[in-house]
Amino acid sequence: MPRHTNLRRFQEALAERLRSAARTERAVWLGMEAGAHRYLLRLEDAGEVLPLPDITPVPLTRPWFVGLANVRGKLVSVADLAAFLGESPAPRSPQSRLVLFAERFGAQGGVVVSRMLGLKTARGLERREVRAPHAWIGALFVNREDNGLEREWRELDVGALLKNEGFLQAGL
């Protein structure tokens, strides 16, 4: 009998965990900071997030094109997201990260961001109907923090960014 009781308890506990998991809101975005702005990157658009590897500069490229990095035997192009958007380049620090694009885009590259801000869900984010300054900026969201301040988040549309002629033409 004890085995039967233990099996039943296990099944009940497993069923409760499954119900709880179904109720739990799943993360939709990666939060990141580049320059003075916060961005939301859809999880399915992100390939990998890495500490900054050694990056080899490439001559005769735009100032926002940082160079090429070897990531596990693959050469990837690296752009500074803040600099591309016309801000000061992201300072290189232990918090800086290279966010690679998902393989489904077919682009071997990524962007440097100042720091990662964790996984984000739609809870607490209010969508604002504002015309985005660029085609690769999707929706604009605002959340109110505990101290009463409102934080603005911009959704980064990687598909649109990778179709943008200005982003694709890194050469001078």
C-alpha positions in Angstrom: 0.0 0.0 0.0 2.7 2.6 0.7 3.9 2.5 -2.9 0.4 3.1 -4.1 0.1 6.1 -1.7 3.4 7.5 -2.8 2.5 7.1 -6.5 -0.8 8.9 -5.9 1.0 11.7 -4.0 3.5 12.0 -6.8 0.7 12.1 -9.4 -1.2 14.8 -7.5 1.9 16.9 -7.0 2.8 16.6 -10.7 -0.8 17.5 -11.7 -0.6 20.6 -9.4 2.8 21.6 -10.9 1.4 21.3 -14.4 -1.7 23.5 -13.5 0.6 26.0 -11.8 2.9 26.1 -14.9 -0.1 26.7 -17.1 -1.2 29.7 -15.0 2.3 31.2 -14.8 2.8 34.0 -17.3 5.7 33.1 -19.7 8.4 35.5 -20.6 8.0 37.0 -24.0 11.0 39.3 -24.3 14.5 39.9 -23.3 15.0 43.3 -21.7 18.2 45.2 -22.6 19.6 48.7 -22.4 21.5 50.4 -25.3 22.4 54.0 -24.8 19.7 55.9 -23.1 16.9 53.5 -24.1 15.5 50.2 -22.9 14.6 47.7 -25.6 12.5 44.5 -25.7 13.7 41.7 -27.9 11.3 38.8 -28.6 12.8 35.6 -27.3 12.4 33.9 -30.6 14.5 36.7 -32.3 17.5 36.2 -30.0 20.0 33.5 -30.7 22.4 33.8 -27.8 23.5 36.4 -25.2 27.3 36.4 -24.5 29.8 38.4 -22.6 31.7 40.6 -25.1 34.2 38.4 -27.0 37.3 39.7 -28.6 36.2 41.8 -31.5 38.4 42.6 -34.5 37.8 46.0 -36.0 37.2 46.2 -39.7 38.7 49.2 -41.6 36.5 51.5 -43.8 33.3 50.7 -42.0 30.7 53.0 -40.3 31.4 54.0 -36.7 28.6 51.9 -35.4 30.0 48.7 -36.9 32.3 47.3 -34.2 33.8 44.5 -36.2 34.0 40.7 -36.4 34.0 38.2 -33.6 34.8 34.5 -33.6 32.0 32.7 -31.7 32.7 29.0 -31.5 34.4 29.0 -34.9 31.8 31.2 -36.6 32.6 34.7 -37.7 29.8 37.1 -36.7 29.4 40.7 -37.5 29.0 43.0 -34.5 27.2 46.3 -34.5 26.7 48.7 -31.6 23.0 49.2 -31.3 23.2 52.6 -29.5 25.7 54.0 -32.0 23.6 52.8 -34.9 20.6 54.7 -33.4 22.7 57.9 -33.3 23.7 57.8 -29.7 27.1 57.5 -28.0 28.5 54.0 -28.4 27.8 51.6 -25.6 30.7 51.7 -23.1 32.5 48.4 -22.9 32.1 47.1 -19.4 31.6 43.7 -17.6 27.9 44.3 -18.0 28.1 44.7 -21.8 26.7 41.9 -23.9 26.7 40.7 -27.4 23.1 39.6 -28.4 23.2 37.4 -31.4 20.3 37.2 -33.8 18.4 34.0 -34.1 19.6 31.6 -36.8 16.2 31.7 -38.6 17.2 35.2 -39.9 20.2 33.8 -41.7 22.3 36.7 -40.5 25.5 35.8 -38.8 25.6 38.8 -36.5 24.4 40.6 -33.4 24.4 43.8 -31.5 26.3 45.1 -28.5 24.2 46.4 -25.7 25.2 48.2 -22.5 23.5 45.6 -20.2 20.8 43.0 -20.1 17.7 43.7 -18.0 16.3 40.2 -17.7 13.2 38.4 -19.0 10.1 40.4 -19.4 6.4 39.6 -19.6 3.4 41.7 -20.7 2.3 42.1 -17.1 2.7 45.7 -16.0 3.5 47.0 -19.5 1.0 49.4 -21.1 1.2 49.7 -24.9 1.3 53.2 -26.2 0.1 54.2 -29.7 3.0 56.3 -30.8 4.6 56.5 -34.2 8.0 54.8 -33.9 11.0 56.8 -35.1 12.3 53.9 -37.2 10.8 50.9 -39.0 12.7 48.4 -36.8 11.2 49.9 -33.6 8.0 48.0 -33.0 5.5 48.8 -30.2 6.3 51.3 -27.5 5.5 50.1 -23.9 5.5 51.9 -20.6 5.6 50.5 -17.1 5.3 52.2 -13.8 7.9 51.3 -11.2 7.5 51.0 -7.5 9.0 54.5 -7.0 6.3 56.0 -9.3 8.6 56.6 -12.3 7.5 55.5 -15.7 9.9 53.6 -17.8 9.7 53.4 -21.6 10.5 50.2 -23.5 10.9 50.0 -27.2 10.3 46.7 -29.0 13.2 45.9 -31.3 12.0 44.2 -34.6 15.1 42.2 -35.7 13.4 41.2 -39.0 12.9 44.8 -39.9 16.4 45.8 -38.7 17.9 43.2 -40.9 16.0 44.4 -43.9 17.1 48.0 -43.3 19.5 49.2 -46.0 21.3 51.5 -43.6 22.0 48.6 -41.2 23.1 46.2 -44.0 25.6 48.7 -45.5 28.3 48.8 -42.8 31.0 49.9 -45.3 31.8 53.5 -46.0 
